[in-house]
Amino acid sequence: MSNASFDPQAVSAAYLSAIAPARQAQQESFKSVERFARFQYAVAGDCLESGLAQLGAALIATTPADLLASQSALSRQFGAKLRERAQEFVELASEFQGMLRQAAAVAVAAAKAPQRAP
């Protein structure tokens, strides 16, 4: 026995509209994860550069005073770079939080929207 009022197109449309906010949030989350990964890669690069600079300073220094002076200068530069990266991380996290908040608002609005009768 078949139901003549069953419309596969309507079921498909309802399904797609129901999961649209979650799908959008997932796509934005993937973009954010990629941005965080690129950020971590940049921080790792900064650490590598700092380590190589410290090694170069150790090889070039002729006296312990020269070594101490060059290492302290390099450490100040690295600290400044890490402060910039920390600020960048805060901005990335804030953007991600805003995106999640917006996606949740869209999902709530879609859930509250009146459903039309078949």
N, C-alpha and C positions, 0 to 999 in steps of 0.2 A: 504494500500500500504506500503510495507516495503522497507527499504533501505538496499541493500545487502552489502554495504561497511561499515555498522556500526559494530564496534568491541567493545563489552563491556569490554574485557580485556584491550584494549588500553585506553579506557576512565578511567577505574579503575587505571591503571598505571599512567596516566597523573594526575589524582586527587591526588594519593598518593605522586607523586614527587612534586606536587605543594604545598602541605601542610607539607611536610617533615621538612622544616626549622622551621616552626611555632610549629610543634609538638615537635621537639627537644628542642626548646626554652622553651616551656611549661614544659617539663619534668625537664629541668635544673632549671627552676624557682621554681618548687615544691621542689626540693632538697634544693635550697637556702632558701626558706621560712622555711623549717624544720630546717636548720642550724641556722637561725635567731631566731626561737622559742627556740631552745636549748640554744642559747646564752642568751636570755632573762630569761630563767629559771635559768641559772647559776648566772646571775646578781641578780635575786630575792633571790637566795640562799645565795649569799654574803651579801645582805642587812639583811636577817634574822639572819645570823650568827653574823653580827656586832651588831645588836640590842640585841641579846641574850648575847653577850659578854659585852655590855654596862650595861645591867641589872645585870649580874653577878658581874661586878665591883661595881655597886651601892650597891649591897647587902653585898659585902665583905668589902668595905671600912669602916674604923673606924673613919677617920677624913676627913674633907672637902678637905684638901691638898692631902690626899691619893686618894680620889675620882677624883679630878681634874687631878692628875698625870696619873692615870690609864685610864681615859677617853681620855686624850690627846694622850696617846700612842696608844690606840685602834683606835682613829680617824685617826692618821697618818697611821696605818696599813690599815685601810679601804680605805683611800685616795689612797694609793699605789696600792691596789687591783683594785680600780676603774680605775686608770690610765692604768693598764694592760688590763682591760676589754675594755677600750676605744680604745686602740691600736688594740685589737682583732677585735673590731667592724669595724675599718677602713679597716683592712685586708679582712674581710668578704664582706664589701661593694665593695672594689676594685675587688675582685674575681667575684662578681656578675656583676659588670659593664663590666668587661672583657668578661664574658660569653655572656652578651647581645650584646656587640660589635661584637663578633665572630659570633653569630647567625644572626645578621643583615647583616654581610658581606657575609655569606653563602646564605642568602635569596636574596641579591642583585645579587650575582654571578649567582644564579639559574635563576633569572628573566632576566638577560642579555644573558644567554646561548641561542644559536640559537635553535629554535624549528624545529624538523624534520617534513617534510611534510608526510601526510598519504598516 
